[in-house]
């Protein structure tokens, strides 16, 4: 949801910022798609790793520590 909100804001901000340079360049849609996919993959890997660690843990040890 945050990515969908951030796309038009970042597109507008980048376009305005790039207008100030002498050499013009275009922004492609795939740059934003790549950034979103990369963020999604990192988030999924992090959550998956933490879930895997929690699933491997012995529940008796967790209850002893509390």
CHARMM-style PDB file with segment names, atoms N, HN, CA, C and O in Angstrom:
ATOM      1  N   UNK     1       0.826  -1.186   0.000  1.00  0.00      PROA
ATOM      2  CA  UNK     1       0.000   0.000   0.000  1.00  0.00      PROA
ATOM      3  C   UNK     1       0.875   1.256   0.000  1.00  0.00      PROA
ATOM      4  O   UNK     1       0.609   2.213  -0.728  1.00  0.00      PROA
ATOM      5  N   UNK     2       1.915   1.235   0.824  1.00  0.00      PROA
ATOM      6  HN  UNK     2       2.131   0.458   1.415  1.00  0.00      PROA
ATOM      7  CA  UNK     2       2.806   2.395   0.886  1.00  0.00      PROA
ATOM      8  C   UNK     2       3.524   2.596  -0.442  1.00  0.00      PROA
ATOM      9  O   UNK     2       3.764   3.732  -0.849  1.00  0.00      PROA
ATOM     10  N   UNK     3       3.866   1.509  -1.118  1.00  0.00      PROA
ATOM     11  HN  UNK     3       3.671   0.586  -0.788  1.00  0.00      PROA
ATOM     12  CA  UNK     3       4.541   1.622  -2.410  1.00  0.00      PROA
ATOM     13  C   UNK     3       3.639   2.280  -3.446  1.00  0.00      PROA
ATOM     14  O   UNK     3       4.096   3.094  -4.248  1.00  0.00      PROA
ATOM     15  N   UNK     4       2.373   1.930  -3.425  1.00  0.00      PROA
ATOM     16  HN  UNK     4       2.002   1.269  -2.773  1.00  0.00      PROA
ATOM     17  CA  UNK     4       1.420   2.518  -4.372  1.00  0.00      PROA
ATOM     18  C   UNK     4       1.262   4.012  -4.124  1.00  0.00      PROA
ATOM     19  O   UNK     4       1.125   4.790  -5.068  1.00  0.00      PROA
ATOM     20  N   UNK     5       1.280   4.410  -2.869  1.00  0.00      PROA
ATOM     21  HN  UNK     5       1.391   3.778  -2.102  1.00  0.00      PROA
ATOM     22  CA  UNK     5       1.193   5.835  -2.539  1.00  0.00      PROA
ATOM     23  C   UNK     5       2.489   6.555  -2.904  1.00  0.00      PROA
ATOM     24  O   UNK     5       2.456   7.706  -3.339  1.00  0.00      PROA
ATOM     25  N   UNK     6       3.617   5.894  -2.733  1.00  0.00      PROA
ATOM     26  HN  UNK     6       3.644   4.959  -2.379  1.00  0.00      PROA
ATOM     27  CA  UNK     6       4.916   6.527  -2.957  1.00  0.00      PROA
ATOM     28  C   UNK     6       5.267   6.690  -4.430  1.00  0.00      PROA
ATOM     29  O   UNK     6       6.065   7.566  -4.766  1.00  0.00      PROA
ATOM     30  N   UNK     7       4.707   5.887  -5.309  1.00  0.00      PROA
ATOM     31  HN  UNK     7       4.059   5.176  -5.035  1.00  0.00      PROA
ATOM     32  CA  UNK     7       5.069   5.955  -6.730  1.00  0.00      PROA
ATOM     33  C   UNK     7       4.804   7.337  -7.328  1.00  0.00      PROA
ATOM     34  O   UNK     7       5.732   7.930  -7.877  1.00  0.00      PROA
ATOM     35  N   UNK     8       3.588   7.877  -7.251  1.00  0.00      PROA
ATOM     36  HN  UNK     8       2.834   7.395  -6.805  1.00  0.00      PROA
ATOM     37  CA  UNK     8       3.376   9.197  -7.885  1.00  0.00      PROA
ATOM     38  C   UNK     8       4.156  10.322  -7.205  1.00  0.00      PROA
ATOM     39  O   UNK     8       4.596  11.262  -7.867  1.00  0.00      PROA
ATOM     40  N   UNK     9       4.323  10.228  -5.905  1.00  0.00      PROA
ATOM     41  HN  UNK     9       3.965   9.465  -5.368  1.00  0.00      PROA
ATOM     42  CA  UNK     9       5.073  11.264  -5.188  1.00  0.00      PROA
ATOM     43  C   UNK     9       6.534  11.245  -5.610  1.00  0.00      PROA
ATOM     44  O   UNK     9       7.122  12.293  -5.877  1.00  0.00      PROA
ATOM     45  N   UNK    10       7.118  10.061  -5.668  1.00  0.00      PROA
ATOM     46  HN  UNK    10       6.640   9.209  -5.451  1.00  0.00      PROA
ATOM     47  CA  UNK    10       8.525   9.970  -6.057  1.00  0.00      PROA
ATOM     48  C   UNK    10       8.705  10.299  -7.535  1.00  0.00      PROA
ATOM     49  O   UNK    10       9.716  10.896  -7.908  1.00  0.00      PROA
ATOM     50  N   UNK    11       7.758   9.928  -8.379  1.00  0.00      PROA
ATOM     51  HN  UNK    11       6.937   9.443  -8.076  1.00  0.00      PROA
ATOM     52  CA  UNK    11       7.834  10.265  -9.798  1.00  0.00      PROA
ATOM     53  C   UNK    11       7.864  11.782  -9.974  1.00  0.00      PROA
ATOM     54  O   UNK    11       8.694  12.309 -10.715  1.00  0.00      PROA
ATOM     55  N   UNK    12       6.965  12.475  -9.297  1.00  0.00      PROA
ATOM     56  HN  UNK    12       6.291  12.047  -8.695  1.00  0.00      PROA
ATOM     57  CA  UNK    12       6.899  13.942  -9.395  1.00  0.00      PROA
ATOM     58  C   UNK    12       8.165  14.583  -8.840  1.00  0.00      PROA
ATOM     59  O   UNK    12       8.718  15.493  -9.456  1.00  0.00      PROA
ATOM     60  N   UNK    13       8.629  14.118  -7.682  1.00  0.00      PROA
ATOM     61  HN  UNK    13       8.180  13.378  -7.181  1.00  0.00      PROA
ATOM     62  CA  UNK    13       9.818  14.699  -7.070  1.00  0.00      PROA
ATOM     63  C   UNK    13      11.052  14.471  -7.936  1.00  0.00      PROA
ATOM     64  O   UNK    13      11.862  15.384  -8.099  1.00  0.00      PROA
ATOM     65  N   UNK    14      11.209  13.287  -8.486  1.00  0.00      PROA
ATOM     66  HN  UNK    14      10.551  12.546  -8.353  1.00  0.00      PROA
ATOM     67  CA  UNK    14      12.359  13.003  -9.341  1.00  0.00      PROA
ATOM     68  C   UNK    14      12.312  13.811 -10.630  1.00  0.00      PROA
ATOM     69  O   UNK    14      13.342  14.288 -11.106  1.00  0.00      PROA
ATOM     70  N   UNK    15      11.124  13.963 -11.193  1.00  0.00      PROA
ATOM     71  HN  UNK    15      10.287  13.575 -10.807  1.00  0.00      PROA
ATOM     72  CA  UNK    15      10.988  14.747 -12.430  1.00  0.00      PROA
ATOM     73  C   UNK    15      11.369  16.199 -12.190  1.00  0.00      PROA
ATOM     74  O   UNK    15      12.088  16.795 -12.992  1.00  0.00      PROA
ATOM     75  N   UNK    16      10.893  16.767 -11.093  1.00  0.00      PROA
ATOM     76  HN  UNK    16      10.309  16.283 -10.441  1.00  0.00      PROA
ATOM     77  CA  UNK    16      11.235  18.159 -10.769  1.00  0.00      PROA
ATOM     78  C   UNK    16      12.722  18.310 -10.481  1.00  0.00      PROA
ATOM     79  O   UNK    16      13.327  19.303 -10.887  1.00  0.00      PROA
ATOM     80  N   UNK    17      13.315  17.361  -9.797  1.00  0.00      PROA
ATOM     81  HN  UNK    17      12.824  16.555  -9.467  1.00  0.00      PROA
ATOM     82  CA  UNK    17      14.731  17.439  -9.458  1.00  0.00      PROA
ATOM     83  C   UNK    17      15.594  17.310 -10.709  1.00  0.00      PROA
ATOM     84  O   UNK    17      16.589  18.020 -10.854  1.00  0.00      PROA
ATOM     85  N   UNK    18      15.217  16.406 -11.611  1.00  0.00      PROA
ATOM     86  HN  UNK    18      14.409  15.829 -11.493  1.00  0.00      PROA
ATOM     87  CA  UNK    18      16.001  16.182 -12.826  1.00  0.00      PROA
ATOM     88  C   UNK    18      15.875  17.329 -13.831  1.00  0.00      PROA
ATOM     89  O   UNK    18      16.737  17.482 -14.696  1.00  0.00      PROA
ATOM     90  N   UNK    19      14.820  18.133 -13.732  1.00  0.00      PROA
ATOM     91  HN  UNK    19      14.120  18.009 -13.029  1.00  0.00      PROA
ATOM     92  CA  UNK    19      14.663  19.272 -14.641  1.00  0.00      PROA
ATOM     93  C   UNK    19      15.743  20.321 -14.431  1.00  0.00      PROA
ATOM     94  O   UNK    19      16.009  21.110 -15.338  1.00  0.00      PROA
ATOM     95  N   UNK    20      16.365  20.355 -13.278  1.00  0.00      PROA
ATOM     96  HN  UNK    20      16.149  19.715 -12.541  1.00  0.00      PROA
ATOM     97  CA  UNK    20      17.370  21.360 -12.976  1.00  0.00      PROA
ATOM     98  C   UNK    20      18.736  21.081 -13.572  1.00  0.00      PROA
ATOM     99  O   UNK    20      19.623  21.931 -13.488  1.00  0.00      PROA
ATOM    100  N   UNK    21      18.930  19.923 -14.169  1.00  0.00      PROA
ATOM    101  HN  UNK    21      18.209  19.233 -14.237  1.00  0.00      PROA
ATOM    102  CA  UNK    21      20.228  19.572 -14.720  1.00  0.00      PROA
ATOM    103  C   UNK    21      20.322  19.971 -16.193  1.00  0.00      PROA
ATOM    104  O   UNK    21      19.315  20.032 -16.898  1.00  0.00      PROA
ATOM    105  N   UNK    22      21.533  20.238 -16.639  1.00  0.00      PROA
ATOM    106  HN  UNK    22      22.352  20.188 -16.067  1.00  0.00      PROA
ATOM    107  CA  UNK    22      21.755  20.636 -18.026  1.00  0.00      PROA
ATOM    108  C   UNK    22      21.501  19.474 -18.982  1.00  0.00      PROA
ATOM    109  O   UNK    22      20.922  19.666 -20.051  1.00  0.00      PROA
ATOM    110  N   UNK    23      21.926  18.280 -18.606  1.00  0.00      PROA
ATOM    111  HN  UNK    23      22.396  18.124 -17.737  1.00  0.00      PROA
ATOM    112  CA  UNK    23      21.709  17.109 -19.441  1.00  0.00      PROA
ATOM    113  C   UNK    23      20.436  16.412 -18.984  1.00  0.00      PROA
ATOM    114  O   UNK    23      20.314  16.021 -17.823  1.00  0.00      PROA
ATOM    115  N   UNK    24      19.498  16.260 -19.896  1.00  0.00      PROA
ATOM    116  HN  UNK    24      19.597  16.578 -20.839  1.00  0.00      PROA
ATOM    117  CA  UNK    24      18.195  15.674 -19.564  1.00  0.00      PROA
ATOM    118  C   UNK    24      18.231  14.164 -19.725  1.00  0.00      PROA
ATOM    119  O   UNK    24      18.907  13.630 -20.604  1.00  0.00      PROA
ATOM    120  N   UNK    25      17.506  13.503 -18.875  1.00  0.00      PROA
ATOM    121  HN  UNK    25      16.957  13.937 -18.161  1.00  0.00      PROA
ATOM    122  CA  UNK    25      17.355  12.050 -18.962  1.00  0.00      PROA
ATOM    123  C   UNK    25      15.904  11.707 -18.657  1.00  0.00      PROA
ATOM    124  O   UNK    25      15.185  12.486 -18.031  1.00  0.00      PROA
ATOM    125  N   UNK    26      15.494  10.551 -19.101  1.00  0.00      PROA
ATOM    126  HN  UNK    26      16.078   9.918 -19.609  1.00  0.00      PROA
ATOM    127  CA  UNK    26      14.117  10.120 -18.849  1.00  0.00      PROA
ATOM    128  C   UNK    26      14.107   9.090 -17.729  1.00  0.00      PROA
ATOM    129  O   UNK    26      15.094   8.396 -17.484  1.00  0.00      PROA
ATOM    130  N   UNK    27      12.974   9.013 -17.066  1.00  0.00      PROA
ATOM    131  HN  UNK    27      12.172   9.576 -17.265  1.00  0.00      PROA
ATOM    132  CA  UNK    27      12.790   7.997 -16.023  1.00  0.00      PROA
ATOM    133  C   UNK    27      11.904   6.895 -16.591  1.00  0.00      PROA
ATOM    134  O   UNK    27      10.839   7.164 -17.147  1.00  0.00      PROA
ATOM    135  N   UNK    28      12.343   5.693 -16.450  1.00  0.00      PROA
ATOM    136  HN  UNK    28      13.208   5.474 -15.999  1.00  0.00      PROA
ATOM    137  CA  UNK    28      11.568   4.555 -16.931  1.00  0.00      PROA
ATOM    138  C   UNK    28      10.725   3.987 -15.793  1.00  0.00      PROA
ATOM    139  O   UNK    28      11.062   4.129 -14.618  1.00  0.00      PROA
ATOM    140  N   UNK    29       9.632   3.347 -16.165  1.00  0.00      PROA
ATOM    141  HN  UNK    29       9.358   3.232 -17.120  1.00  0.00      PROA
ATOM    142  CA  UNK    29       8.744   2.758 -15.161  1.00  0.00      PROA
ATOM    143  C   UNK    29       9.411   1.592 -14.453  1.00  0.00      PROA
ATOM    144  O   UNK    29       9.102   1.312 -13.295  1.00  0.00      PROA
ATOM    145  N   UNK    30      10.334   0.902 -15.143  1.00  0.00      PROA
ATOM    146  HN  UNK    30      10.586   1.130 -16.083  1.00  0.00      PROA
ATOM    147  CA  UNK    30      10.929  -0.297 -14.570  1.00  0.00      PROA
ATOM    148  C   UNK    30      11.833   0.021 -13.383  1.00  0.00      PROA
ATOM    149  O   UNK    30      12.098  -0.856 -12.561  1.00  0.00      PROA
ATOM    150  N   UNK    31      12.307   1.250 -13.280  1.00  0.00      PROA
ATOM    151  HN  UNK    31      12.091   1.962 -13.948  1.00  0.00      PROA
ATOM    152  CA  UNK    31      13.120   1.629 -12.119  1.00  0.00      PROA
ATOM    153  C   UNK    31      12.273   1.568 -10.851  1.00  0.00      PROA
ATOM    154  O   UNK    31      12.717   1.063  -9.820  1.00  0.00      PROA
ATOM    155  N   UNK    32      11.066   2.080 -10.936  1.00  0.00      PROA
ATOM    156  HN  UNK    32      10.705   2.491 -11.774  1.00  0.00      PROA
ATOM    157  CA  UNK    32      10.164   2.049  -9.787  1.00  0.00      PROA
ATOM    158  C   UNK    32       9.687   0.628  -9.502  1.00  0.00      PROA
ATOM    159  O   UNK    32       9.557   0.239  -8.341  1.00  0.00      PROA
ATOM    160  N   UNK    33       9.428  -0.142 -10.544  1.00  0.00      PROA
ATOM    161  HN  UNK    33       9.534   0.173 -11.487  1.00  0.00      PROA
ATOM    162  CA  UNK    33       9.014  -1.533 -10.359  1.00  0.00      PROA
ATOM    163  C   UNK    33      10.131  -2.347  -9.712  1.00  0.00      PROA
ATOM    164  O   UNK    33       9.877  -3.155  -8.819  1.00  0.00      PROA
ATOM    165  N   UNK    34      11.358  -2.136 -10.158  1.00  0.00      PROA
ATOM    166  HN  UNK    34      11.564  -1.479 -10.884  1.00  0.00      PROA
ATOM    167  CA  UNK    34      12.493  -2.852  -9.587  1.00  0.00      PROA
ATOM    168  C   UNK    34      12.690  -2.501  -8.113  1.00  0.00      PROA
ATOM    169  O   UNK    34      12.981  -3.376  -7.298  1.00  0.00      PROA
ATOM    170  N   UNK    35      12.533  -1.237  -7.777  1.00  0.00      PROA
ATOM    171  HN  UNK    35      12.296  -0.526  -8.439  1.00  0.00      PROA
ATOM    172  CA  UNK    35      12.658  -0.819  -6.375  1.00  0.00      PROA
ATOM    173  C   UNK    35      11.571  -1.460  -5.514  1.00  0.00      PROA
ATOM    174  O   UNK    35      11.848  -1.915  -4.404  1.00  0.00      PROA
ATOM    175  N   UNK    36      10.348  -1.500  -6.014  1.00  0.00      PROA
ATOM    176  HN  UNK    36      10.124  -1.131  -6.916  1.00  0.00      PROA
ATOM    177  CA  UNK    36       9.260  -2.122  -5.266  1.00  0.00      PROA
ATOM    178  C   UNK    36       9.438  -3.615  -5.093  1.00  0.00      PROA
ATOM    179  O   UNK    36       9.198  -4.151  -4.011  1.00  0.00      PROA
ATOM    180  N   UNK    37       9.854  -4.288  -6.147  1.00  0.00      PROA
ATOM    181  HN  UNK    37      10.048  -3.853  -7.026  1.00  0.00      PROA
ATOM    182  CA  UNK    37      10.068  -5.729  -6.070  1.00  0.00      PROA
ATOM    183  C   UNK    37      11.223  -6.050  -5.128  1.00  0.00      PROA
ATOM    184  O   UNK    37      11.153  -7.011  -4.362  1.00  0.00      PROA
ATOM    185  N   UNK    38      12.284  -5.251  -5.184  1.00  0.00      PROA
ATOM    186  HN  UNK    38      12.341  -4.471  -5.807  1.00  0.00      PROA
ATOM    187  CA  UNK    38      13.423  -5.463  -4.292  1.00  0.00      PROA
ATOM    188  C   UNK    38      13.013  -5.291  -2.833  1.00  0.00      PROA
ATOM    189  O   UNK    38      13.390  -6.099  -1.983  1.00  0.00      PROA
ATOM    190  N   UNK    39      12.251  -4.257  -2.540  1.00  0.00      PROA
ATOM    191  HN  UNK    39      11.944  -3.601  -3.230  1.00  0.00      PROA
ATOM    192  CA  UNK    39      11.784  -4.038  -1.169  1.00  0.00      PROA
ATOM    193  C   UNK    39      10.880  -5.185  -0.712  1.00  0.00      PROA
ATOM    194  O   UNK    39      10.965  -5.626   0.434  1.00  0.00      PROA
ATOM    195  N   UNK    40      10.022  -5.662  -1.601  1.00  0.00      PROA
ATOM    196  HN  UNK    40       9.953  -5.304  -2.532  1.00  0.00      PROA
ATOM    197  CA  UNK    40       9.131  -6.763  -1.269  1.00  0.00      PROA
ATOM    198  C   UNK    40       9.906  -8.049  -1.004  1.00  0.00      PROA
ATOM    199  O   UNK    40       9.590  -8.775  -0.061  1.00  0.00      PROA
ATOM    200  N   UNK    41      10.906  -8.337  -1.815  1.00  0.00      PROA
ATOM    201  HN  UNK    41      11.163  -7.748  -2.581  1.00  0.00      PROA
ATOM    202  CA  UNK    41      11.717  -9.541  -1.627  1.00  0.00      PROA
ATOM    203  C   UNK    41      12.484  -9.482  -0.315  1.00  0.00      PROA
ATOM    204  O   UNK    41      12.544 -10.476   0.409  1.00  0.00      PROA
ATOM    205  N   UNK    42      13.068  -8.338   0.002  1.00  0.00      PROA
ATOM    206  HN  UNK    42      13.019  -7.530  -0.586  1.00  0.00      PROA
ATOM    207  CA  UNK    42      13.796  -8.194   1.268  1.00  0.00      PROA
ATOM    208  C   UNK    42      12.864  -8.378   2.456  1.00  0.00      PROA
ATOM    209  O   UNK    42      13.225  -9.039   3.429  1.00  0.00      PROA
ATOM    210  N   UNK    43      11.672  -7.802   2.386  1.00  0.00      PROA
ATOM    211  HN  UNK    43      11.379  -7.266   1.595  1.00  0.00      PROA
ATOM    212  CA  UNK    43      10.709  -7.953   3.480  1.00  0.00      PROA
ATOM    213  C   UNK    43      10.267  -9.405   3.632  1.00  0.00      PROA
ATOM    214  O   UNK    43      10.179  -9.914   4.749  1.00  0.00      PROA
ATOM    215  N   UNK    44       9.991 -10.070   2.521  1.00  0.00      PROA
ATOM    216  HN  UNK    44      10.062  -9.657   1.613  1.00  0.00      PROA
ATOM    217  CA  UNK    44       9.562 -11.469   2.592  1.00  0.00      PROA
ATOM    218  C   UNK    44      10.667 -12.381   3.114  1.00  0.00      PROA
ATOM    219  O   UNK    44      10.400 -13.297   3.891  1.00  0.00      PROA
ATOM    220  N   UNK    45      11.898 -12.136   2.697  1.00  0.00      PROA
ATOM    221  HN  UNK    45      12.115 -11.392   2.066  1.00  0.00      PROA
ATOM    222  CA  UNK    45      13.007 -12.944   3.205  1.00  0.00      PROA
ATOM    223  C   UNK    45      13.208 -12.736   4.705  1.00  0.00      PROA
ATOM    224  O   UNK    45      13.467 -13.692   5.436  1.00  0.00      PROA
ATOM    225  N   UNK    46      13.090 -11.509   5.158  1.00  0.00      PROA
ATOM    226  HN  UNK    46      12.879 -10.733   4.564  1.00  0.00      PROA
ATOM    227  CA  UNK    46      13.261 -11.216   6.577  1.00  0.00      PROA
ATOM    228  C   UNK    46      12.175 -11.886   7.416  1.00  0.00      PROA
ATOM    229  O   UNK    46      12.468 -12.513   8.434  1.00  0.00      PROA
ATOM    230  N   UNK    47      10.935 -11.753   6.990  1.00  0.00      PROA
ATOM    231  HN  UNK    47      10.697 -11.244   6.163  1.00  0.00      PROA
ATOM    232  CA  UNK    47       9.829 -12.362   7.733  1.00  0.00      PROA
ATOM    233  C   UNK    47       9.920 -13.887   7.684  1.00  0.00      PROA
ATOM    234  O   UNK    47       9.664 -14.557   8.684  1.00  0.00      PROA
ATOM    235  N   UNK    48      10.281 -14.428   6.538  1.00  0.00      PROA
ATOM    236  HN  UNK    48      10.490 -13.883   5.726  1.00  0.00      PROA
ATOM    237  CA  UNK    48      10.414 -15.883   6.422  1.00  0.00      PROA
ATOM    238  C   UNK    48      11.518 -16.416   7.321  1.00  0.00      PROA
ATOM    239  O   UNK    48      11.350 -17.453   7.962  1.00  0.00      PROA
ATOM    240  N   UNK    49      12.640 -15.717   7.371  1.00  0.00      PROA
ATOM    241  HN  UNK    49      12.776 -14.875   6.850  1.00  0.00      PROA
ATOM    242  CA  UNK    49      13.755 -16.159   8.210  1.00  0.00      PROA
ATOM    243  C   UNK    49      13.367 -16.119   9.692  1.00  0.00      PROA
ATOM    244  O   UNK    49      13.668 -17.054  10.433  1.00  0.00      PROA
ATOM    245  N   UNK    50      12.713 -15.061  10.120  1.00  0.00      PROA
ATOM    246  HN  UNK    50      12.469 -14.301   9.517  1.00  0.00      PROA
ATOM    247  CA  UNK    50      12.299 -14.957  11.519  1.00  0.00      PROA
ATOM    248  C   UNK    50      11.245 -16.018  11.856  1.00  0.00      PROA
ATOM    249  O   UNK    50      11.258 -16.572  12.956  1.00  0.00      PROA
ATOM    250  N   UNK    51      10.343 -16.300  10.931  1.00  0.00      PROA
ATOM    251  HN  UNK    51      10.332 -15.850  10.038  1.00  0.00      PROA
ATOM    252  CA  UNK    51       9.340 -17.348  11.152  1.00  0.00      PROA
ATOM    253  C   UNK    51       9.991 -18.720  11.234  1.00  0.00      PROA
ATOM    254  O   UNK    51       9.606 -19.546  12.061  1.00  0.00      PROA
ATOM    255  N   UNK    52      10.964 -18.959  10.388  1.00  0.00      PROA
ATOM    256  HN  UNK    52      11.277 -18.288   9.716  1.00  0.00      PROA
ATOM    257  CA  UNK    52      11.674 -20.234  10.405  1.00  0.00      PROA
ATOM    258  C   UNK    52      12.417 -20.421  11.726  1.00  0.00      PROA
ATOM    259  O   UNK    52      12.397 -21.507  12.305  1.00  0.00      PROA
ATOM    260  N   UNK    53      13.069 -19.367  12.197  1.00  0.00      PROA
ATOM    261  HN  UNK    53      13.085 -18.485  11.726  1.00  0.00      PROA
ATOM    262  CA  UNK    53      13.776 -19.457  13.480  1.00  0.00      PROA
ATOM    263  C   UNK    53      12.812 -19.707  14.630  1.00  0.00      PROA
ATOM    264  O   UNK    53      13.110 -20.491  15.531  1.00  0.00      PROA
ATOM    265  N   UNK    54      11.651 -19.043  14.607  1.00  0.00      PROA
ATOM    266  HN  UNK    54      11.409 -18.405  13.875  1.00  0.00      PROA
ATOM    267  CA  UNK    54      10.669 -19.242  15.668  1.00  0.00      PROA
ATOM    268  C   UNK    54      10.072 -20.653  15.618  1.00  0.00      PROA
ATOM    269  O   UNK    54       9.783 -21.239  16.661  1.00  0.00      PROA
ATOM    270  N   UNK    55       9.889 -21.192  14.427  1.00  0.00      PROA
ATOM    271  HN  UNK    55      10.123 -20.716  13.579  1.00  0.00      PROA
ATOM    272  CA  UNK    55       9.320 -22.533  14.292  1.00  0.00      PROA
ATOM    273  C   UNK    55      10.298 -23.608  14.748  1.00  0.00      PROA
ATOM    274  O   UNK    55       9.876 -24.654  15.241  1.00  0.00      PROA
ATOM    275  N   UNK    56      11.586 -23.371  14.593  1.00  0.00      PROA
ATOM    276  HN  UNK    56      11.929 -22.522  14.192  1.00  0.00      PROA
ATOM    277  CA  UNK    56      12.593 -24.356  15.012  1.00  0.00      PROA
ATOM    278  C   UNK    56      12.817 -24.352  16.517  1.00  0.00      PROA
ATOM    279  O   UNK    56      13.314 -25.334  17.068  1.00  0.00      PROA
ATOM    280  N   UNK    57      12.461 -23.272  17.186  1.00  0.00      PROA
ATOM    281  HN  UNK    57      12.057 -22.474  16.739  1.00  0.00      PROA
ATOM    282  CA  UNK    57      12.742 -23.144  18.608  1.00  0.00      PROA
ATOM    283  C   UNK    57      11.874 -24.110  19.423  1.00  0.00      PROA
ATOM    284  O   UNK    57      10.715 -24.362  19.093  1.00  0.00      PROA
ATOM    285  N   UNK    58      12.461 -24.632  20.478  1.00  0.00      PROA
ATOM    286  HN  UNK    58      13.402 -24.427  20.746  1.00  0.00      PROA
ATOM    287  CA  UNK    58      11.747 -25.521  21.371  1.00  0.00      PROA
ATOM    288  C   UNK    58      10.844 -24.678  22.280  1.00  0.00      PROA
ATOM    289  O   UNK    58      11.343 -23.782  22.960  1.00  0.00      PROA
ATOM    290  N   UNK    59       9.536 -24.936  22.312  1.00  0.00      PROA
ATOM    291  HN  UNK    59       9.130 -25.664  21.759  1.00  0.00      PROA
ATOM    292  CA  UNK    59       8.630 -24.128  23.127  1.00  0.00      PROA
ATOM    293  C   UNK    59       8.900 -24.251  24.631  1.00  0.00      PROA
ATOM    294  O   UNK    59       8.578 -23.336  25.390  1.00  0.00      PROA
ATOM    295  N   UNK    60       9.477 -25.349  25.061  1.00  0.00      PROA
ATOM    296  HN  UNK    60       9.739 -26.092  24.444  1.00  0.00      PROA
ATOM    297  CA  UNK    60       9.772 -25.527  26.483  1.00  0.00      PROA
ATOM    298  C   UNK    60      10.820 -24.509  26.930  1.00  0.00      PROA
ATOM    299  O   UNK    60      10.717 -23.946  28.019  1.00  0.00      PROA
ATOM    300  N   UNK    61      11.812 -24.278  26.100  1.00  0.00      PROA
ATOM    301  HN  UNK    61      11.896 -24.736  25.215  1.00  0.00      PROA
ATOM    302  CA  UNK    61      12.833 -23.280  26.442  1.00  0.00      PROA
ATOM    303  C   UNK    61      12.248 -21.883  26.544  1.00  0.00      PROA
ATOM    304  O   UNK    61      12.653 -21.109  27.411  1.00  0.00      PROA
ATOM    305  N   UNK    62      11.313 -21.548  25.683  1.00  0.00      PROA
ATOM    306  HN  UNK    62      10.984 -22.177  24.978  1.00  0.00      PROA
ATOM    307  CA  UNK    62      10.694 -20.232  25.708  1.00  0.00      PROA
ATOM    308  C   UNK    62       9.868 -20.066  26.996  1.00  0.00      PROA
ATOM    309  O   UNK    62       9.864 -18.992  27.598  1.00  0.00      PROA
ATOM    310  N   UNK    63       9.172 -21.132  27.413  1.00  0.00      PROA
ATOM    311  HN  UNK    63       9.176 -22.004  26.924  1.00  0.00      PROA
ATOM    312  CA  UNK    63       8.368 -21.046  28.628  1.00  0.00      PROA
ATOM    313  C   UNK    63       9.252 -20.966  29.878  1.00  0.00      PROA
ATOM    314  O   UNK    63       8.878 -20.317  30.855  1.00  0.00      PROA
ATOM    315  N   UNK    64      10.397 -21.606  29.857  1.00  0.00      PROA
ATOM    316  HN  UNK    64      10.701 -22.133  29.063  1.00  0.00      PROA
ATOM    317  CA  UNK    64      11.315 -21.552  31.001  1.00  0.00      PROA
ATOM    318  C   UNK    64      11.859 -20.150  31.219  1.00  0.00      PROA
ATOM    319  O   UNK    64      12.041 -19.716  32.357  1.00  0.00      PROA
ATOM    320  N   UNK    65      12.118 -19.446  30.124  1.00  0.00      PROA
ATOM    321  HN  UNK    65      11.971 -19.799  29.200  1.00  0.00      PROA
ATOM    322  CA  UNK    65      12.706 -18.113  30.233  1.00  0.00      PROA
ATOM    323  C   UNK    65      11.705 -17.070  30.711  1.00  0.00      PROA
ATOM    324  O   UNK    65      12.100 -16.024  31.226  1.00  0.00      PROA
ATOM    325  N   UNK    66      10.421 -17.343  30.548  1.00  0.00      PROA
ATOM    326  HN  UNK    66      10.100 -18.193  30.130  1.00  0.00      PROA
ATOM    327  CA  UNK    66       9.409 -16.364  30.979  1.00  0.00      PROA
ATOM    328  C   UNK    66       9.127 -16.554  32.387  1.00  0.00      PROA
ATOM    329  OT1 UNK    66       8.304 -15.835  32.954  1.00  0.00      PROA
TER     330      UNK     66
END
